[in-house]
Amino acid sequence: KLCGYLNKLGIKGPIKTWKSRWFFYDENKCHLLYYRTAQDINPLGSIDLSCASFDCKVENGEGVFEIRTPSRVFTLKATSNQAMMYWLQQLQMRRWEFCNAQGRFPLGSSQLVNEPLAGRTSRYVVDGEDFLPPVKTPTEAVGLKAASLPAPQTSTALQNISLKHPWTEIQNTVYNMCGSKQLWGNNGNIFSFNEFQERPENPNEEQEAEVEAGCAVKERIPEDGRMELRLNWVRKARWINSGFPGLPEELSRERNSMDKVNVLQQQILTLTEEVKSQKELVKLLHKALEAAQQEKRVSSMYLTAAEDKDRLELVRHKVRQIADLTSRLEALEQEKKDLEQILALRDSHIQELKEHVQLLMEKNHAKQEVIMALTEQMARELSDPLQEANTITAETLYKQQEEIEHLKDDIDAYKTQNQFLNSEIHQVTQLWTSVAENEKALLMKCACLQARNCQMESKYLTVLRKLQEAVPGLPSSHAELVRNLIQEALQWDVKEEAEEGFNLNPVSEYDEYGFMTVPDYEVEDWKLLAKIQALEIKSNNLRSQEVVEKPLRDRWNSVGELSPSAELKNLIRNGIPVEHRQRVWRWIVSRHCSHLPDHYQRLLRQSKSTEHPACRQIELDLPRTLTNNKHFSSPTSQLIPKLRRVLLAFSWHNPAIGYCQGLNRLAAVALLVLEDEESAFWCLVHIVENLMPADYYSDTLITSQVDQRVFKDFLSEKLPRLMAHFEQYRIDVSLITFNWFLVAFVDSLVSDILLRVWDAFLYEGTKVIFRYALAIFKYNEEEILRIHDSVEIYQYLRFFTRMIMDGRKLMNIAFNDLNPFPMKLLRNRRTMHREELEAELCELEQIKAAYVKERAEQGP
């Protein structure tokens, strides 16, 4: 069994810390499970080794190595370099065994494909090249003996606790506490085990039984009727090794004096913590008892009162006390708010002072460097060359010798690292070769399918030609149709022959709604990026077709009459299929907007008779609407007049807004999906008047500015590392996100992901925009954190939404990883920031009025 204690670098919290974890290799799944201690029953997490690579870097420190999986990099630290190399070699070997043992590339029943694959695994067994000699097993750090030793102590009591898995920590703690009590007396609780009745005959079998039982407990898989017996034996063995008094003979045989001292110290710490917890419980009980006695005295006074007048006086006294306490509470709350404001002001002042001190320190440092440089230059000019040659002292020689020794140690370390990386490359190359041969077999199968397709095409052409020759009496229109079909088929055939290779799933130029799958950007790099993104999205769709999309379509097909429910909400968040989207959008709009009869036609007649002031701006924005969509790219497109009528009708429907830049893109997306311009008009009304807050599209755009401040609050709470990075380089994210909120991500996301966002946005409201905006930053968080220049960050933020290729992953981040996200919190934040913004605008107006008045008094 591969198991032992390693230190794991935690990266979730604000401070990176090393935490001791018990690691155990699961050979059935090729996973490396980790627990807080060896006695825990539930793992805190696992690492998938089947697709992982390993690396040890000298600069990371002694015993530090990395396990790189497609989703995350795990940094671990062994007790020594020997233990580190042992773990790396063992993980390499077990990954290789698992990859060879699994039939990872099933190719169906085709004899053409399966025959070359038979017996192929044996050819890729690791050869005898010894890039790195096998490392001797460190028994003190790996295996059963390491499990019997106490867990390594950390610098603080709470440092080793996993805050990410509180429920698992509670389960393991309860299990260990109840298990230790059960050995002294069976009280019949849920953790009890039957008494052990028999032992293995020889010590080797005894040890093997203990290991197997321990592993079975970790995996929670009962093997047979002797499972309970083995568990009890493991528990008794742990009790013997735990250092409790009462069994001196077994203790002296199993442990030496130092181990006994360590175990006893560990138990003293455990009992001290239990005493502290009991003291806190006693304090709580004392407080509860005092409250109960106080309530009893008041009740007795109330009951012993002779008349109702006395009782009424007691009640009045209590009411006065309650009122007094309420007023005191309000005063304290007001004082708390004042203190918080003072604290905020002082914090800002302290931050300014820190920046000023930092600036002074940098200036001082620069001056010192200049002084040192001038001093050295002057010393060089005044010194004699012969005197310089004699200035090398014994101390300088000693330092150089010591530096040479360090360099030799680094060379040895790099040699070891190079040997391990060579073995890693060798193993990965063999795995890649296996994958390449499987891919070659698949390409052969695809070639056979293409050959059959060519045969069918030739038969199709033959049938058309015979049809043209055998029946000379065909009408001219039919004969012309046959000739056109033959010509088109031949042209397509020539085109296919001219292409190198073949593509079974080509990327079409436009999607179902007319958006270009590969947008024609002016910047050359963006064109390449768009092509890559289109191919990746197509790949993701093909991979999820059978696993995700088909079951989702089946669920939508089973939905009859639409009604609000949690199931429908979940379906809409996962994305509405193309064939159901129009129906669902119409239903959502009709629930919130009562379609007045002839209202839209009346607005159109009004727009024809009277020219609206916003008409000129609408005409300017029409050619700039969805330029990457074939239905709007040309001035003669059919949807351009419909879009013009929808925008003019809305400008007369809502005179307070009239028209705002951005409404053209909202109406255009509604037209593409709903097709009917009146339905698109009511969809636009639903977005502006129901989903978005008031004044969102007004002249001042005040609510839009409020939402940017609210979004910055959420960004600080949900993604603190990223927000700190932006603040460090003075990045204002509202320059990027303002347009996202104003037009609900139109022209920012690709059409497939955009329409999924709109599905949830129309049903749930504006909090969906906040969710997806945070999810976009979370999706690219690590890439942004690697950029350390403000200009480069802004350049990256201009196009990073086009690098989102997995819409399913983005949806999971938005609705699963970012929970909770209550609407009440969003409303409260908006109210708070709106008051602040209005106060700031009022102050600006006062300053402006004072300035105008001052200029008027001064004269020209």
Helices and strands as residue ranges (DSSP letters): E 3-10, E 17-26, E 31-35, E 45-48, E 53-55, G 58-60, E 64-68, E 73-77, H 81-101, H 111-117, G 121-124, H 144-148, H 166-184, H 203-219, H 227-241, H 248-254, H 257-304, H 308-382, H 385-389, H 394-470, H 476-498, H 524-544, I 545-549, H 550-558, H 566-573, H 578-592, H 599-609, H 615-621, G 622-624, H 639-653, H 663-674, H 677-686, I 687-691, H 702-718, H 720-728, H 734-743, H 751-764, H 767-779, H 781-785, H 790-799, G 800-803, H 807-812, I 813-817, H 823-858
